[in-house]
């Protein structure tokens, strides 16, 4: 296992290198320059001033030279300086990354807590009213855009009923609250973002869980367990669930990129100061260092998430051996 983890970690390096080359090229091919927002709105700025700004940011050099300079900084874990406020990119990312990770982790926990029981119930009660209702829920979850659902929830729960706050992570009087009130206020602000982030995942994971459980329940060892007189609860949750949940681990690892990408929409709708919102603002202002820093960080988290899923896959299923070939 140790050799496998080491080989996978070393394999992440060329993958990140390839991803960085593609993303660096794409963002520089997009129309507009970082200096446009600073120069085009001010008619008094001359062409010489524009060229001076481009030279200051290093945009006057060929693309491969710019990438080589960026890569040299990355080796020393230096993501550069933001073009907009001249702050360190690493500090800006580290301020927003915990918020995005917290929302994504809570979404994953919520997905597992809901999707696994729903999938098991749909498989054990096949063609029942519950199975049909869950199938309708799956189609709704797959087809409903997250931004549209978020707006509906804001209108209903925040504007109509006034139960939940519309945006942010804290209320205006947060500093005057007691510890319990702060905790409650923070939780109320997270309800809608976490639900929106988990809604599509619940639909997909419950369907995968149903399919895996149906396949497992038709195996010979399940029939043998029932023939021995074991209770249905023990057959399903001790023998069936342990084997049906194995493919779900891999699917969960593959869903990490979708959750991170969905943070861009969710954090902008609910005005959450996370990494997704920072990425959107940086993309609008063509802040190349911040964009590259966030994309590199997101790619690294995605690859590490897939590695953790593979490791958990081997732990859950003892038949899988990670040996050097």
C-alpha positions as CSV (number, residue, x, y, z in Angstrom):
1,X,0.0,0.0,0.0
2,X,2.8,2.4,0.8
3,X,4.5,1.9,-2.5
4,X,1.2,2.4,-4.3
5,X,0.5,5.7,-2.5
6,X,4.0,6.9,-3.2
7,X,3.7,6.1,-6.9
8,X,0.3,7.8,-7.1
9,X,1.7,10.9,-5.4
10,X,4.6,11.0,-7.9
11,X,2.1,10.6,-10.7
12,X,0.2,13.6,-9.6
13,X,3.1,15.9,-10.6
14,X,3.0,15.3,-14.4
15,X,-0.8,15.5,-14.3
16,X,-0.6,18.9,-12.6
17,X,2.0,20.0,-15.0
18,X,-0.2,19.1,-18.0
19,X,-3.3,20.7,-16.4
20,X,-1.3,23.9,-15.7
21,X,-0.1,24.1,-19.3
22,X,-3.6,23.8,-20.7
23,X,-5.2,26.2,-18.3
24,X,-2.4,28.8,-18.7
25,X,-2.8,28.7,-22.4
26,X,-6.6,28.9,-22.3
27,X,-6.9,31.9,-19.9
28,X,-4.4,33.9,-22.0
29,X,-6.3,33.1,-25.2
30,X,-9.5,34.5,-23.7
31,X,-10.4,38.0,-25.0
32,X,-9.4,40.9,-22.8
33,X,-6.3,41.7,-20.7
34,X,-5.8,42.5,-17.0
35,X,-4.8,46.0,-18.0
36,X,-8.0,46.7,-19.8
37,X,-10.0,47.5,-16.7
38,X,-7.4,49.9,-15.5
39,X,-6.9,51.7,-18.8
40,X,-10.0,51.6,-21.0
41,X,-12.2,53.4,-18.5
42,X,-9.7,56.2,-18.2
43,X,-9.4,58.2,-21.5
44,X,-6.4,60.2,-20.1
45,X,-4.1,57.1,-20.0
46,X,-1.8,57.0,-23.0
47,X,-0.6,54.0,-25.0
48,X,2.8,54.3,-23.4
49,X,1.2,53.9,-20.0
50,X,-0.6,50.8,-21.2
51,X,2.6,49.3,-22.4
52,X,4.3,50.2,-19.1
53,X,1.6,48.3,-17.2
54,X,1.9,45.3,-19.4
55,X,5.7,45.3,-18.8
56,X,5.1,45.6,-15.1
57,X,2.8,42.5,-15.1
58,X,5.1,40.7,-17.5
59,X,2.5,40.5,-20.2
60,X,4.8,41.8,-22.9
61,X,6.8,38.6,-22.9
62,X,6.0,35.5,-25.1
63,X,3.5,33.1,-23.6
64,X,6.1,30.3,-23.0
65,X,8.3,32.7,-21.2
66,X,5.4,33.8,-18.9
67,X,4.6,30.2,-18.2
68,X,8.2,29.4,-17.4
69,X,8.3,32.3,-14.9
70,X,5.1,31.2,-13.3
71,X,6.3,27.5,-13.0
72,X,9.5,28.7,-11.4
73,X,7.5,30.5,-8.7
74,X,5.2,27.5,-8.2
75,X,8.1,25.2,-7.4
76,X,8.8,27.5,-4.4
77,X,5.0,27.5,-3.6
78,X,4.8,31.2,-4.7
79,X,1.6,31.8,-6.6
80,X,2.5,35.4,-7.4
81,X,0.8,38.6,-6.7
82,X,-2.8,39.6,-7.6
83,X,-3.1,42.2,-10.3
84,X,-6.1,43.8,-8.7
85,X,-5.1,44.5,-5.1
86,X,-1.4,43.5,-5.2
87,X,-1.9,41.0,-2.4
88,X,-0.3,37.6,-2.3
89,X,-2.3,35.0,-4.2
90,X,-1.5,32.3,-1.7
91,X,-2.9,34.4,1.2
92,X,-6.1,35.2,-0.8
93,X,-6.6,31.5,-1.5
94,X,-5.9,30.4,2.0
95,X,-8.5,32.9,3.3
96,X,-11.2,31.5,1.1
97,X,-10.2,27.8,0.8
98,X,-11.4,26.7,4.3
99,X,-14.9,28.1,3.6
100,X,-15.2,26.2,0.3
101,X,-13.8,23.0,1.8
102,X,-16.3,23.2,4.7
103,X,-19.3,23.6,2.4
104,X,-18.1,20.8,0.2
105,X,-17.4,18.4,3.1
106,X,-20.8,19.2,4.6
107,X,-22.4,18.5,1.2
108,X,-20.7,15.2,0.9
109,X,-21.7,14.2,4.4
110,X,-25.3,15.2,3.6
111,X,-25.2,13.3,0.4
112,X,-24.1,10.1,2.1
113,X,-26.6,10.4,5.0
114,X,-29.5,10.8,2.6
115,X,-28.5,8.9,-0.6
116,X,-27.4,5.6,1.1
117,X,-30.7,5.0,3.0
118,X,-32.8,6.1,0.1
119,X,-30.9,3.8,-2.3
120,X,-31.2,0.8,0.1
121,X,-34.9,1.4,0.6
122,X,-35.5,1.8,-3.1
123,X,-33.7,-1.5,-3.8
124,X,-35.4,-3.5,-1.0
125,X,-38.8,-2.1,-1.9
126,X,-38.5,-2.4,-5.7
127,X,-41.4,-1.1,-7.7
128,X,-43.1,0.2,-4.5
129,X,-44.5,3.7,-4.2
130,X,-41.3,4.8,-2.4
131,X,-39.2,3.5,-5.3
132,X,-41.3,5.3,-7.8
133,X,-41.2,8.6,-5.8
134,X,-37.4,8.3,-5.5
135,X,-37.1,7.8,-9.2
136,X,-39.1,11.0,-9.8
137,X,-36.8,12.8,-7.4
138,X,-33.7,11.5,-9.2
139,X,-35.0,12.9,-12.5
140,X,-35.8,16.2,-10.9
141,X,-32.4,16.4,-9.3
142,X,-30.6,15.7,-12.5
143,X,-32.6,18.1,-14.6
144,X,-33.0,21.1,-12.2
145,X,-30.3,23.8,-12.5
146,X,-28.7,24.6,-9.2
147,X,-28.8,28.3,-9.7
148,X,-32.6,28.2,-10.5
149,X,-33.3,26.0,-7.4
150,X,-31.2,28.4,-5.3
151,X,-33.3,31.4,-6.4
152,X,-36.5,29.5,-5.7
153,X,-35.3,28.7,-2.2
154,X,-34.3,32.3,-1.5
155,X,-37.7,33.6,-2.7
156,X,-39.6,31.0,-0.6
157,X,-37.6,30.6,2.6
158,X,-35.9,34.0,2.8
159,X,-38.3,36.5,1.2
160,X,-41.7,34.9,1.7
161,X,-41.3,33.1,5.1
162,X,-38.2,34.9,6.4
163,X,-36.9,31.8,8.0
164,X,-33.4,31.8,6.5
165,X,-30.9,34.5,5.7
166,X,-30.3,35.4,2.0
167,X,-26.6,35.8,1.8
168,X,-23.3,35.7,3.6
169,X,-22.1,33.6,6.5
170,X,-23.0,35.9,9.4
171,X,-25.7,38.4,10.4
172,X,-24.9,42.1,10.9
173,X,-25.1,41.8,14.7
174,X,-22.9,38.7,14.8
175,X,-20.4,40.3,17.1
176,X,-23.1,41.0,19.8
177,X,-24.3,37.4,19.9
178,X,-23.5,34.8,22.4
179,X,-21.6,31.6,21.5
180,X,-24.8,29.6,21.0
181,X,-26.5,32.3,19.0
182,X,-23.4,32.6,16.8
183,X,-23.4,28.9,16.2
184,X,-27.1,28.9,15.3
185,X,-26.7,32.0,13.1
186,X,-23.8,30.3,11.2
187,X,-25.8,27.1,10.8
188,X,-28.8,29.0,9.4
189,X,-26.6,30.7,6.8
190,X,-25.2,27.3,5.7
191,X,-28.5,25.5,5.3
192,X,-29.4,26.6,1.7
193,X,-25.8,26.5,0.3
194,X,-25.1,23.0,1.6
195,X,-28.5,21.8,0.4
196,X,-28.0,23.2,-3.1
197,X,-24.5,21.7,-3.3
198,X,-25.8,18.3,-2.2
199,X,-29.1,18.2,-4.1
200,X,-27.8,16.9,-7.4
201,X,-25.4,14.5,-5.7
202,X,-28.2,13.0,-3.6
203,X,-30.1,12.2,-6.7
204,X,-27.2,10.5,-8.4
205,X,-25.8,8.7,-5.4
206,X,-29.1,7.3,-4.4
207,X,-29.6,5.8,-7.9
208,X,-26.1,4.3,-7.9
209,X,-26.8,2.9,-4.5
210,X,-30.0,1.3,-5.6
211,X,-28.4,-0.3,-8.6
212,X,-25.5,-1.7,-6.6
213,X,-27.8,-3.0,-3.9
214,X,-30.0,-4.7,-6.4
215,X,-27.0,-6.4,-7.9
216,X,-25.7,-7.6,-4.6
217,X,-29.1,-8.9,-3.4
218,X,-29.2,-11.2,-6.4
219,X,-25.9,-12.9,-5.4
220,X,-25.7,-16.4,-4.2
221,X,-24.2,-15.6,-0.8
222,X,-27.3,-13.4,0.0
223,X,-29.6,-16.3,-0.8
224,X,-27.4,-18.5,1.4
225,X,-27.6,-16.0,4.3
226,X,-31.4,-15.9,4.0
227,X,-31.6,-19.7,3.8
228,X,-29.7,-19.9,7.1
229,X,-32.5,-17.9,8.8
230,X,-30.7,-14.6,9.3
231,X,-32.9,-11.6,9.8
232,X,-33.6,-9.4,6.8
233,X,-32.0,-6.5,8.6
234,X,-28.7,-8.4,9.1
235,X,-28.8,-9.7,5.5
236,X,-29.1,-6.3,4.0
237,X,-27.0,-4.1,6.4
238,X,-24.3,-6.6,7.3
239,X,-23.8,-8.7,4.2
240,X,-25.4,-6.6,1.4
241,X,-24.4,-3.0,2.3
242,X,-20.7,-3.8,2.9
243,X,-20.4,-5.0,-0.7
244,X,-22.9,-2.6,-2.4
245,X,-21.1,0.5,-1.0
246,X,-17.7,-0.4,-2.6
247,X,-18.4,1.1,-6.0
248,X,-20.0,4.1,-4.4
249,X,-16.6,5.1,-3.0
250,X,-15.1,5.5,-6.5
251,X,-18.1,7.5,-7.7
252,X,-17.8,9.7,-4.6
253,X,-14.2,10.5,-5.5
254,X,-15.2,11.3,-9.0
255,X,-17.8,13.7,-7.8
256,X,-15.3,16.0,-6.0
257,X,-14.6,18.1,-9.2
258,X,-18.3,18.7,-9.6
259,X,-18.7,19.9,-6.0
260,X,-15.7,22.2,-6.3
261,X,-16.9,23.6,-9.6
262,X,-20.4,24.0,-8.3
263,X,-19.0,26.2,-5.5
264,X,-18.5,29.0,-8.1
265,X,-22.3,29.2,-8.7
266,X,-23.4,28.7,-5.1
267,X,-20.9,31.1,-3.5
268,X,-21.8,33.8,-6.0
269,X,-25.6,33.4,-5.5
270,X,-25.3,33.5,-1.7
271,X,-22.4,36.0,-1.6
272,X,-20.2,33.6,0.4
273,X,-16.6,34.7,0.5
274,X,-15.2,31.4,-0.6
275,X,-12.7,30.2,-3.3
276,X,-15.5,29.9,-5.9
277,X,-16.5,33.5,-5.6
278,X,-12.9,34.6,-5.6
279,X,-12.4,32.6,-8.8
280,X,-15.4,34.3,-10.5
281,X,-14.3,37.8,-9.5
282,X,-10.7,37.0,-10.7
283,X,-12.0,35.7,-14.0
284,X,-14.1,38.8,-14.6
285,X,-11.1,41.1,-13.9
286,X,-8.6,38.8,-15.8
287,X,-6.5,38.4,-12.7
288,X,-4.2,35.7,-14.2
289,X,-2.2,34.8,-11.1
290,X,-5.3,34.3,-8.9
291,X,-7.0,32.2,-11.6
292,X,-4.0,30.0,-12.1
293,X,-3.5,29.6,-8.3
294,X,-7.2,28.6,-7.8
295,X,-7.2,26.2,-10.8
296,X,-3.9,24.6,-9.7
297,X,-5.3,24.2,-6.2
298,X,-8.6,22.8,-7.4
299,X,-6.8,20.3,-9.7
300,X,-4.6,19.2,-6.8
301,X,-7.5,18.7,-4.5
302,X,-9.3,16.7,-7.2
303,X,-6.4,14.4,-7.7
304,X,-5.9,13.9,-4.0
305,X,-9.6,13.2,-3.6
306,X,-9.4,10.5,-6.3
307,X,-6.3,9.0,-4.5
308,X,-8.2,9.0,-1.2
309,X,-11.1,7.2,-2.9
310,X,-8.8,4.6,-4.3
311,X,-7.2,4.0,-1.0
312,X,-10.6,3.7,0.7
313,X,-11.6,1.3,-2.0
314,X,-8.8,-1.0,-1.2
315,X,-9.4,-0.8,2.6
316,X,-13.1,-1.6,2.2
317,X,-12.6,-4.4,-0.3
318,X,-9.8,-6.8,0.9
319,X,-9.8,-8.5,-2.4
320,X,-8.0,-5.5,-4.0
321,X,-4.3,-5.6,-3.6
322,X,-2.2,-2.6,-4.6
323,X,1.0,-4.3,-5.6
324,X,3.8,-3.2,-7.9
325,X,3.4,-4.7,-11.4
